[in-house]
C-alpha cells in the first residue's frame, strides 16, 4: 500500500516568526502571535508525522523479524517433537523386549 497524501516537505530549518514585540498595534500583535503559534504547531505536526512513520517502519521490520523467528522455532519444535517420538518408540521397543524375555 502506497503512502497517501501529499509528499512530506524536505527537512529544512524554517524561520519561526519571532515573538511579537512592542511598537505594534493590538491587531498586528495578535496576528503575529497567531502566525507564530501556527508555525510552531506545523513544525510539531511534521515532527510527529515523521516520528509516526519511522515507528511504523520499525514495527514492520519487527514483524518481519518475528515472522522469521517464528518459522525457525516451528522447525525447531518439529525436530524436537520428532526426537521425542523416536525416544518413545525406542523406550517402548526396549520395554517390549524385556517383557518378552
C-alpha positions as CSV (number, residue, x, y, z in Angstrom):
1,X,0.0,0.0,0.0
2,X,1.5,3.3,-1.0
3,X,1.7,6.4,1.1
4,X,-1.3,8.7,0.9
5,X,-1.5,12.4,0.9
6,X,0.9,15.0,-0.3
7,X,4.6,14.3,-0.1
8,X,6.5,15.5,3.0
9,X,8.4,18.7,2.9
10,X,12.1,18.4,2.9
11,X,13.7,18.7,6.3
12,X,15.0,22.2,6.5
13,X,15.2,24.7,9.2
14,X,12.3,27.1,8.8
15,X,12.3,30.6,10.3
16,X,9.8,30.9,13.1
17,X,8.2,34.3,13.4
18,X,9.7,36.0,16.5
19,X,7.5,36.8,19.5
20,X,5.6,40.0,18.9
21,X,7.4,43.0,20.3
22,X,6.3,46.4,21.4
23,X,5.5,49.0,18.9
24,X,2.9,47.0,17.1
25,X,-0.8,47.7,17.1
26,X,-3.0,45.2,19.0
27,X,-4.3,43.7,15.8
28,X,-0.7,43.3,14.4
29,X,0.5,41.8,17.7
30,X,-2.4,39.3,17.7
31,X,-1.8,38.4,14.0
32,X,1.9,37.9,14.7
33,X,1.2,35.8,17.8
34,X,-1.3,33.6,15.8
35,X,1.2,33.2,12.9
36,X,3.9,32.1,15.4
37,X,1.5,29.7,17.1
38,X,0.6,28.2,13.7
39,X,4.2,27.9,12.6
40,X,5.2,26.1,15.8
41,X,2.2,23.8,15.5
42,X,3.1,23.0,11.9
43,X,6.6,22.1,12.9
44,X,5.4,19.9,15.8
45,X,3.0,18.2,13.4
46,X,5.7,17.5,10.9
47,X,8.0,16.0,13.7
48,X,5.1,13.9,14.9
49,X,4.2,12.6,11.4
50,X,7.9,11.8,10.7
51,X,8.2,10.0,14.1
52,X,5.0,8.1,13.4
53,X,6.3,7.0,10.0
54,X,9.6,5.9,11.5
55,X,7.8,3.9,14.2
56,X,5.6,2.3,11.6
57,X,8.6,1.2,9.5
58,X,10.3,-0.1,12.7
59,X,7.2,-2.1,13.6
60,X,7.1,-3.6,10.0
61,X,10.8,-4.6,10.4
62,X,10.0,-6.2,13.8
63,X,7.0,-8.1,12.3
64,X,9.3,-9.5,9.6
65,X,11.9,-10.5,12.2
66,X,9.3,-12.1,14.4
67,X,7.8,-14.0,11.4
68,X,11.2,-15.4,10.5
69,X,11.9,-16.3,14.1
70,X,8.5,-18.0,14.4
71,X,9.3,-20.1,11.3
72,X,12.7,-21.1,12.8
73,X,11.1,-22.0,16.1
74,X,8.4,-24.1,14.3
75,X,11.1,-26.0,12.5
76,X,13.0,-26.5,15.8
77,X,9.8,-27.7,17.5
78,X,9.1,-30.2,14.8
79,X,12.7,-31.6,15.2
80,X,12.3,-31.8,18.9
81,X,8.9,-33.5,18.6
82,X,10.4,-36.0,16.2
83,X,13.2,-36.7,18.6
84,X,10.6,-37.3,21.4
85,X,8.6,-39.7,19.2
86,X,11.8,-41.6,18.4
87,X,12.8,-41.8,22.0
88,X,9.3,-43.0,23.0
89,X,9.4,-45.7,20.3
90,X,12.9,-46.7,21.4
91,X,11.8,-46.9,25.0
92,X,8.6,-48.9,24.1
93,X,10.6,-51.3,22.0
94,X,13.1,-51.9,24.8
95,X,10.3,-52.4,27.3
96,X,8.6,-54.9,25.0
97,X,11.9,-56.8,24.6
98,X,12.2,-57.0,28.3
99,X,8.7,-58.2,28.7
100,X,9.2,-60.9,26.0
101,X,12.3,-62.3,27.9
